[in-house]
Amino acid sequence: MNRQEDDLLAKLRQTLIEQGIDTFHILEDLVPLEEQMEYFRYFERLRKANDPFVRDEEMFLLFSPDASVERKKRSLSLLASIPDVSAYRAIERYHSSPQEPELQNWASMALTSSRIVLSSDLSGQQQIYISSGLGGHDKKLRFFALFATREQQPFTELQREIVEREFEFQLKHAGVDVEKFDIRDNYFTILMLFPFSVDIKSSLDMALNECNNYGDFLDNRFLFTNVKVLSEEEIEDVLRKRKS
């Protein structure tokens, strides 16, 4: 696991506790971090320009077949900037079935922005946005983990059973939702949602150690990231570099 990433999570968790912040927002969809940053830079430029606009006109343009993709990006961002339920519903409706598929991620970001603006206006409290390439749900972050066997030897049938049993037990005990558990010839991956308040590294370490009580067959090094889900080719590349 990336130690720096683990430290950042721990520090962020501690900061929220110290400041008494229990309301934060996590993007639910899988939007690459570079696209999230592009959206926020664009959103900030609009905020600074502070050009007047008419809500109903922007809502009309959003669903107009004649408006360009760039114009709809502007409409989504403008509507997300105001604490208005009608604007939020319009973004939500567009997000559920975008006329322009290339705006799916932009609509996801706008929907989250609108939710934050509305929550801030209604509660009068500071709202926190936690950025993650894999998103999350409610107060759970989505992470991808990769584990491999020692010397990249193929799993035996017994070892497969041990891995499934121990990891599912430890993760369930920690309140983690396993979205996908995929065991291959000499490695396995887990796509999971875990509560932000949980030290997930401890749970993963515990599961790994329990497995290794039955023959020390798992590599103690594992990859754990919230940036992206690795493809088969990328996983093979990681394992190849590790072996060499």
N, C-alpha and C positions, 0 to 999 in steps of 0.2 A: 504494500500500500504506500502511496505517496505521503511521506511524513508531513510535508509542508501543507498539503491539502487537509490532512487530519488536524493539524494545529490550527488552521484557519477556521475550520468548522467549530472546533472547541472554543476559540476566541469569540466567534460570532455568537455561539450559544451562551457564553458567559456574559457578553455585552447585553444581550436581550434580557437576561435574568437580572443583571445589575440595574438596568434602566426600567425594569418593570414593564417591558413591552411584551404583551401576549397576543397582539394582533399583527400578523404579517401576511403577506401575499406571495404565493408561489405560482408561477406560470404553469398551467396544467398541461399544455401541449409541448411537444418536442420541437423547440425552435433553436437553431444553431446560435451560439453566443454572438457571432459576428452580426447576425441579423437583428438580434435584440439590441445590440449597441447602435446599429444603424437607425433603428426605430427611435431610440431615446435621443440620439443626436438631432434627428429630424424634429421630434416632438419639442425639444428644447429650443430649436430655432423658431418654431411657430410661437412658442410661449413668449420668447423675447420680442418677436415682431409685434405680437399682440394686435394683429389686424382684426377689425370687426368682421363678423360673419353672421349669417342668418341660419339658425339651426335647421328650420324646415327645408331651406334650399339645399343644405348639405345632405340631409336625409334623402331628398329627392334625387340628387346627383349620385348618391351611393348606389341606388338601385336602377339608375338610368343606363340602358344599353348603349347610349351615345357617349357617355363619359369615358375618358381614357383611364388606363390603369394608374397613371401618375396623379390624375385628378382625384381618383377614388382613395388613393393613399392619403391625400390631403384631407379629404372628407372624413375618413376614419379617424385621423389624428385630431382634427378639430373637434369632432363630436366627443372624442374621448377626453378632451380637455375641460369639459364643463360638467358640473354636478347636476345632471339632468336625467331623470329616469327614462324619458322618451328617447333621448340620444343613446342611452345605454341599451335599450331594447332594440333600437335600429342596428347597432353594432352587433348585438347578440344574434339577431335574425340573419344579418349578412354572414357572420362567422359560421352559422350552422349550415349554410349552403351558398358559398361565395360564387358569384357569376364569373369571377376571374380566379381560377385556381392558384395563380401565382401570388395572389394576395392572401392566401390562407394564413400564413405566418404573421403577416402584418395585421390581419384581423384579430388573431390571437393576442397579439401585443396590445392592440387598441382596446380589446375587451378587458384585459387585465388592468390597463391604465384607467379605463372608465370606472371599473370596480373600486380601484384605489381612491380615485377622486370622489366618488359617491360616498364611500365609507368614511373618508376624512371629513367631508361636509356634514354628514349625519351625526357622527360621533364627536367631532371636534378634537379628535385625538390624532397624534402622529401615526402615519401608516408606513410600514416597512415593506420593501420589495426585495425578495431574495432571488437573485439571478442564477439560473442553472440551465445548461444546455439540454438536459433531459427532463426538465420540468418537475412536476410533482402533483399532489392532490391534497386539498385541505391543508393540514399542517405536516404533511409528509413529503420528503424529498425522494426523487427517483435516482437510483444509482445502478451502475452496471459493474459487476465483479467478474473477474476471470481467475480461476484456479487451475493448476496443472499438477500432474504427477511428478514425483522425483525422477530425474533422468528421462522424463517424458515417456515412461513405459505405459503400455496399454492397461486400462483398468481390468481387474478381474470382476466377475459377476458379484462376488461378495463385497468388493470394494465399492462398487456402484451402489449397492444396497446401504452400506455404511454411510456413504456421502449423502445420499438422499435422506436417510433417517436423522443423522446428526444435524445437518444444516437446516432441515425443515423444523426440527424441534427447537433449536436455538433461536432461529429467526421468529418463529411463532411466539416463543416465550418473550421476546423483546418487542412484540407488537408490530413486527415487520410484515408487510403484505408482499408475498412473492408473486410477481406477475408472470415470470417465465424462468423455468429451471431447465437447462439444456445440458445434458451429459453426452460428450463425444468420446472418441477413442482414448485420448490421454489428457483431456481437460474438460472442465465444465464451466458454464457461465450462469449467472443469476441476474435477472432484472428485477429490482425490488423497490418498494416504497417504504421508507422507514420514518418514524416520528422524529422531528427535528430535535426533540429533547433527549433522544437516545444516543448513547455512545456506541454506534454500530460496529466500530472496529473491535471492541471488546467481545461482542457477540460472534463476529466472524472468526476472531482468534480462538475463541473457546470451541467453536464448531470444528475448526481445523485441527486443534490440539486433540479433541476427542477422537476424531478420525484417525489421527496418527498414533493413538494408543493401540490401534489394531494393525500395527505393522509399519508405521512411519512411512507411508506411501505418498503423501502429499508434499509438494514443495511449500516451504514456509513463506515464500514470496508470493504475493498475489496483487493483481491490478484492481483498483477500485476507483471509479471515476463517475462524475456527474456531467461530463462534457459531451460524450457520445456513446452510442452502442457500437462496439467494434464489429466489423465484418469478418467473415471467415478468413479472408486474405490477410487482414490486419492482425488477427489473432495468430495465424501461422507465422507471420513476420515477427511478432513479439516472442513467440516460443523459439523461433530459429535464432534470434539474437541472444536470448537467454541461454540457449544451449551452447552457443559458440563462445 
